[in-house]
Amino acid sequence: MNLRVLYFASLRDAAGTEAEDVQTHAADLAALHDELQARHRWALPRARLRVAVDGRFAGWHEAPREGCTVAFIPPVSGG
């Protein structure tokens, strides 16, 4: 399936882009994360991230849908 993936903060830095179109056979968002973590070699484990699909927070066990937009969101600090 084809997805749009958005990256923020340190994930964007590791991926070298803020977004990319991805073709995947991942059964759930956890598998998609693992696939992209291996590709881009980011250091943050899944437990430290939030995931959203089409603008709403999602669970790692949820299956992505053709054409959806997935965002991986690391913890951020502000001040």
C-alpha positions as CSV (number, residue, x, y, z in Angstrom):
1,M,0.0,0.0,0.0
2,N,1.0,3.6,-0.5
3,L,1.2,6.0,2.5
4,R,2.4,9.5,3.2
5,V,4.7,9.6,6.2
6,L,5.4,12.8,8.2
7,Y,8.5,13.2,10.4
8,F,9.0,15.8,13.1
9,A,12.0,17.1,15.1
10,S,14.8,14.5,15.5
11,L,13.0,12.0,13.2
12,R,13.0,14.6,10.4
13,D,16.7,15.2,10.9
14,A,17.4,11.4,10.7
15,A,15.2,10.9,7.7
16,G,16.6,14.0,6.0
17,T,13.1,15.1,5.0
18,E,9.9,16.2,6.7
19,A,7.7,13.9,4.6
20,E,7.9,11.0,2.2
21,D,5.7,8.7,0.2
22,V,6.2,5.1,1.3
23,Q,5.2,1.8,-0.2
24,T,4.8,-0.9,2.5
25,H,3.3,-4.2,3.4
26,A,3.3,-3.4,7.1
27,A,0.4,-5.0,8.9
28,D,0.2,-2.4,11.6
29,L,1.8,0.9,12.6
30,A,4.3,-0.8,14.8
31,A,5.7,-2.8,11.8
32,L,5.7,0.4,9.7
33,H,7.7,2.2,12.5
34,D,10.2,-0.7,12.6
35,E,10.6,-0.7,8.8
36,L,11.2,3.1,8.7
37,Q,13.5,3.1,11.8
38,A,15.7,0.5,10.1
39,R,15.7,2.6,6.9
40,H,16.5,5.9,8.5
41,R,18.4,4.7,11.6
42,W,16.7,7.0,14.1
43,A,17.6,6.4,17.7
44,L,14.2,6.8,19.4
45,P,12.4,3.6,20.4
46,R,8.7,3.3,19.6
47,A,7.9,3.6,23.3
48,R,9.1,7.3,23.2
49,L,7.0,8.2,20.1
50,R,3.3,8.9,19.4
51,V,1.8,8.0,16.1
52,A,-1.1,9.7,14.3
53,V,-3.1,8.7,11.3
54,D,-4.9,11.3,9.2
55,G,-4.6,13.9,12.0
56,R,-5.8,11.7,15.0
57,F,-3.6,9.9,17.5
58,A,-3.6,6.1,16.8
59,G,-2.5,2.9,18.6
60,W,0.5,1.0,17.4
61,H,-1.6,-2.1,16.7
62,E,-3.8,-0.3,14.2
63,A,-3.4,-1.1,10.5
64,P,-2.6,1.7,8.1
65,R,-4.9,2.2,5.2
66,E,-4.1,2.9,1.5
67,G,-3.5,6.5,1.0
68,C,-3.5,7.6,4.6
69,T,-1.0,10.0,6.2
70,V,1.0,8.7,9.1
71,A,2.9,11.0,11.4
72,F,5.6,9.9,13.9
73,I,5.8,12.4,16.7
74,P,8.8,12.4,19.1
75,P,8.8,14.1,22.5
76,V,9.5,17.8,22.2
77,S,10.7,20.4,24.7
78,G,9.9,24.0,24.7
79,G,10.4,27.0,26.7
